[in-house]
Amino acid sequence: MPSRHYARANTLGDLPLELIREISTYLPVHSIAALGLTCKDLYNDEMLRQSWIRGFSQAEKEKDYLYFFDMELRVPHSRSREVIGLLKPLEKDLPHMSICRYCDRLHP
Protein backbone atom coordinates (compact mmCIF):
# COMPACT_ATOMS: atom_id res chain seq x y z
CA MET A 1 0.00 0.00 0.00
CA PRO A 2 1.50 3.38 -0.97
CA SER A 3 2.21 5.76 1.86
CA ARG A 4 0.45 9.07 1.82
CA HIS A 5 2.32 12.24 2.53
CA TYR A 6 0.30 15.18 3.66
CA ALA A 7 1.71 18.63 3.61
CA ARG A 8 1.64 20.25 7.01
CA ALA A 9 -0.36 23.47 7.03
CA ASN A 10 1.69 26.55 7.75
CA THR A 11 0.52 28.57 10.68
CA LEU A 12 1.23 31.99 12.07
CA GLY A 13 3.32 30.33 14.75
CA ASP A 14 5.70 29.02 12.09
CA LEU A 15 6.84 32.56 11.29
CA PRO A 16 9.82 34.00 13.16
CA LEU A 17 8.74 36.26 16.01
CA GLU A 18 10.92 39.07 14.65
CA LEU A 19 8.96 39.00 11.39
CA ILE A 20 5.62 39.11 13.21
CA ARG A 21 6.86 42.05 15.26
CA GLU A 22 7.96 43.86 12.09
CA ILE A 23 4.61 43.23 10.39
CA SER A 24 2.78 44.47 13.48
CA THR A 25 4.41 47.90 13.13
CA TYR A 26 2.20 48.43 10.07
CA LEU A 27 -1.03 47.39 11.80
CA PRO A 28 -3.57 49.57 13.60
CA VAL A 29 -3.63 49.22 17.39
CA HIS A 30 -6.78 47.09 17.51
CA SER A 31 -5.23 44.64 15.01
CA ILE A 32 -2.08 44.26 17.13
CA ALA A 33 -4.28 43.50 20.15
CA ALA A 34 -6.27 40.97 18.09
CA LEU A 35 -3.01 39.39 16.93
CA GLY A 36 -2.11 38.85 20.58
CA LEU A 37 -5.37 36.95 21.04
CA THR A 38 -4.46 34.35 18.40
CA CYS A 39 -2.07 32.32 20.56
CA LYS A 40 -0.36 32.31 23.95
CA ASP A 41 3.10 33.04 22.55
CA LEU A 42 1.95 36.25 20.87
CA TYR A 43 -0.21 37.22 23.83
CA ASN A 44 2.78 36.81 26.15
CA ASP A 45 5.23 38.61 23.86
CA GLU A 46 6.20 41.74 25.77
CA MET A 47 7.01 43.84 22.67
CA LEU A 48 3.62 43.20 21.04
CA ARG A 49 1.81 43.76 24.31
CA GLN A 50 3.58 47.08 24.89
CA SER A 51 2.72 48.15 21.33
CA TRP A 52 -1.01 47.83 21.80
CA ILE A 53 -1.02 49.12 25.37
CA ARG A 54 0.96 52.17 24.26
CA GLY A 55 -1.31 52.56 21.24
CA PHE A 56 -4.50 52.50 23.30
CA SER A 57 -2.95 54.91 25.81
CA GLN A 58 -1.87 57.32 23.04
CA ALA A 59 -5.31 57.20 21.43
CA GLU A 60 -6.83 58.11 24.81
CA LYS A 61 -4.72 61.29 24.93
CA GLU A 62 -5.64 62.39 21.41
CA LYS A 63 -8.66 64.62 21.20
CA ASP A 64 -10.76 64.54 18.07
CA TYR A 65 -12.88 67.58 17.37
CA LEU A 66 -15.23 68.39 14.56
CA TYR A 67 -15.65 72.02 13.64
CA PHE A 68 -19.08 73.04 12.41
CA PHE A 69 -19.16 76.73 11.58
CA ASP A 70 -17.85 78.36 14.76
CA MET A 71 -18.81 75.53 17.10
CA GLU A 72 -16.36 72.94 18.32
CA LEU A 73 -18.07 69.56 18.65
CA ARG A 74 -16.48 66.65 20.45
CA VAL A 75 -16.60 63.42 18.46
CA PRO A 76 -15.81 59.94 19.82
CA HIS A 77 -12.13 59.83 20.72
CA SER A 78 -9.59 57.59 19.06
CA ARG A 79 -9.50 55.10 21.93
CA SER A 80 -13.18 54.38 21.49
CA ARG A 81 -12.66 53.69 17.78
CA GLU A 82 -9.71 51.39 18.54
CA VAL A 83 -11.68 49.48 21.19
CA ILE A 84 -14.66 49.08 18.87
CA GLY A 85 -12.24 47.95 16.13
CA LEU A 86 -11.06 45.17 18.45
CA LEU A 87 -14.52 44.21 19.71
CA LYS A 88 -16.27 43.97 16.33
CA PRO A 89 -14.47 40.77 15.22
CA LEU A 90 -14.92 39.30 18.71
CA GLU A 91 -18.64 40.04 18.57
CA LYS A 92 -18.89 37.99 15.36
CA ASP A 93 -17.25 35.01 17.07
CA LEU A 94 -19.37 35.36 20.22
CA PRO A 95 -22.98 35.46 18.97
CA HIS A 96 -24.39 35.61 22.51
CA MET A 97 -22.48 38.85 23.16
CA SER A 98 -22.99 42.33 21.78
CA ILE A 99 -21.06 45.60 21.93
CA CYS A 100 -22.43 48.21 24.29
CA ARG A 101 -21.90 51.57 22.59
CA TYR A 102 -22.22 53.33 25.93
CA CYS A 103 -19.31 51.64 27.72
CA ASP A 104 -17.41 50.07 24.78
CA ARG A 105 -17.62 46.56 26.24
CA LEU A 106 -19.12 43.21 25.27
CA HIS A 107 -22.25 42.21 27.18
CA PRO A 108 -24.48 39.11 27.01
NUTOR-199813 format. One record per residue (C-alpha): residue in one letter; residue number from 1; x, y, z. Coordinates in steps of 0.02 Angstrom, whole numbers, plus 50000, padded with zeros to 5 digits. Layout:
# NUTOR-199813
{residuo=A	num=NUM	east=X	north=Y	up=Z}
...
# end
This chain:
# NUTOR-199813
{residuo=M	num=1	east=50000	north=50000	up=50000}
{residuo=P	num=2	east=50075	north=50169	up=49952}
{residuo=S	num=3	east=50110	north=50288	up=50093}
{residuo=R	num=4	east=50022	north=50454	up=50091}
{residuo=H	num=5	east=50116	north=50612	up=50127}
{residuo=Y	num=6	east=50015	north=50759	up=50183}
{residuo=A	num=7	east=50085	north=50932	up=50181}
{residuo=R	num=8	east=50082	north=51013	up=50351}
{residuo=A	num=9	east=49982	north=51173	up=50351}
{residuo=N	num=10	east=50085	north=51327	up=50387}
{residuo=T	num=11	east=50026	north=51429	up=50534}
{residuo=L	num=12	east=50061	north=51600	up=50603}
{residuo=G	num=13	east=50166	north=51517	up=50738}
{residuo=D	num=14	east=50285	north=51451	up=50604}
{residuo=L	num=15	east=50342	north=51628	up=50564}
{residuo=P	num=16	east=50491	north=51700	up=50658}
{residuo=L	num=17	east=50437	north=51813	up=50801}
{residuo=E	num=18	east=50546	north=51954	up=50733}
{residuo=L	num=19	east=50448	north=51950	up=50569}
{residuo=I	num=20	east=50281	north=51955	up=50660}
{residuo=R	num=21	east=50343	north=52103	up=50763}
{residuo=E	num=22	east=50398	north=52193	up=50605}
{residuo=I	num=23	east=50230	north=52161	up=50520}
{residuo=S	num=24	east=50139	north=52224	up=50674}
{residuo=T	num=25	east=50221	north=52395	up=50657}
{residuo=Y	num=26	east=50110	north=52422	up=50503}
{residuo=L	num=27	east=49949	north=52370	up=50590}
{residuo=P	num=28	east=49822	north=52478	up=50680}
{residuo=V	num=29	east=49818	north=52461	up=50869}
{residuo=H	num=30	east=49661	north=52355	up=50875}
{residuo=S	num=31	east=49738	north=52232	up=50751}
{residuo=I	num=32	east=49896	north=52213	up=50857}
{residuo=A	num=33	east=49786	north=52175	up=51008}
{residuo=A	num=34	east=49687	north=52048	up=50904}
{residuo=L	num=35	east=49850	north=51970	up=50846}
{residuo=G	num=36	east=49894	north=51943	up=51029}
{residuo=L	num=37	east=49732	north=51848	up=51052}
{residuo=T	num=38	east=49777	north=51718	up=50920}
{residuo=C	num=39	east=49896	north=51616	up=51028}
{residuo=K	num=40	east=49982	north=51616	up=51197}
{residuo=D	num=41	east=50155	north=51652	up=51128}
{residuo=L	num=42	east=50097	north=51812	up=51044}
{residuo=Y	num=43	east=49990	north=51861	up=51192}
{residuo=N	num=44	east=50139	north=51841	up=51308}
{residuo=D	num=45	east=50262	north=51930	up=51193}
{residuo=E	num=46	east=50310	north=52087	up=51288}
{residuo=M	num=47	east=50351	north=52192	up=51134}
{residuo=L	num=48	east=50181	north=52160	up=51052}
{residuo=R	num=49	east=50090	north=52188	up=51216}
{residuo=Q	num=50	east=50179	north=52354	up=51245}
{residuo=S	num=51	east=50136	north=52407	up=51066}
{residuo=W	num=52	east=49949	north=52391	up=51090}
{residuo=I	num=53	east=49949	north=52456	up=51268}
{residuo=R	num=54	east=50048	north=52608	up=51213}
{residuo=G	num=55	east=49934	north=52628	up=51062}
{residuo=F	num=56	east=49775	north=52625	up=51165}
{residuo=S	num=57	east=49853	north=52746	up=51290}
{residuo=Q	num=58	east=49907	north=52866	up=51152}
{residuo=A	num=59	east=49735	north=52860	up=51072}
{residuo=E	num=60	east=49659	north=52905	up=51241}
{residuo=K	num=61	east=49764	north=53064	up=51247}
{residuo=E	num=62	east=49718	north=53119	up=51071}
{residuo=K	num=63	east=49567	north=53231	up=51060}
{residuo=D	num=64	east=49462	north=53227	up=50904}
{residuo=Y	num=65	east=49356	north=53379	up=50869}
{residuo=L	num=66	east=49238	north=53419	up=50728}
{residuo=Y	num=67	east=49218	north=53601	up=50682}
{residuo=F	num=68	east=49046	north=53652	up=50620}
{residuo=F	num=69	east=49042	north=53837	up=50579}
{residuo=D	num=70	east=49108	north=53918	up=50738}
{residuo=M	num=71	east=49059	north=53777	up=50855}
{residuo=E	num=72	east=49182	north=53647	up=50916}
{residuo=L	num=73	east=49096	north=53478	up=50933}
{residuo=R	num=74	east=49176	north=53332	up=51022}
{residuo=V	num=75	east=49170	north=53171	up=50923}
{residuo=P	num=76	east=49210	north=52997	up=50991}
{residuo=H	num=77	east=49394	north=52992	up=51036}
{residuo=S	num=78	east=49520	north=52879	up=50953}
{residuo=R	num=79	east=49525	north=52755	up=51096}
{residuo=S	num=80	east=49341	north=52719	up=51075}
{residuo=R	num=81	east=49367	north=52685	up=50889}
{residuo=E	num=82	east=49514	north=52569	up=50927}
{residuo=V	num=83	east=49416	north=52474	up=51059}
{residuo=I	num=84	east=49267	north=52454	up=50943}
{residuo=G	num=85	east=49388	north=52397	up=50806}
{residuo=L	num=86	east=49447	north=52259	up=50923}
{residuo=L	num=87	east=49274	north=52211	up=50985}
{residuo=K	num=88	east=49187	north=52198	up=50816}
{residuo=P	num=89	east=49277	north=52039	up=50761}
{residuo=L	num=90	east=49254	north=51965	up=50935}
{residuo=E	num=91	east=49068	north=52002	up=50929}
{residuo=K	num=92	east=49055	north=51900	up=50768}
{residuo=D	num=93	east=49137	north=51750	up=50854}
{residuo=L	num=94	east=49032	north=51768	up=51011}
{residuo=P	num=95	east=48851	north=51773	up=50948}
{residuo=H	num=96	east=48780	north=51781	up=51125}
{residuo=M	num=97	east=48876	north=51943	up=51158}
{residuo=S	num=98	east=48850	north=52117	up=51089}
{residuo=I	num=99	east=48947	north=52280	up=51096}
{residuo=C	num=100	east=48878	north=52411	up=51214}
{residuo=R	num=101	east=48905	north=52579	up=51129}
{residuo=Y	num=102	east=48889	north=52667	up=51297}
{residuo=C	num=103	east=49034	north=52582	up=51386}
{residuo=D	num=104	east=49130	north=52504	up=51239}
{residuo=R	num=105	east=49119	north=52328	up=51312}
{residuo=L	num=106	east=49044	north=52160	up=51264}
{residuo=H	num=107	east=48888	north=52111	up=51359}
{residuo=P	num=108	east=48776	north=51955	up=51351}
# end
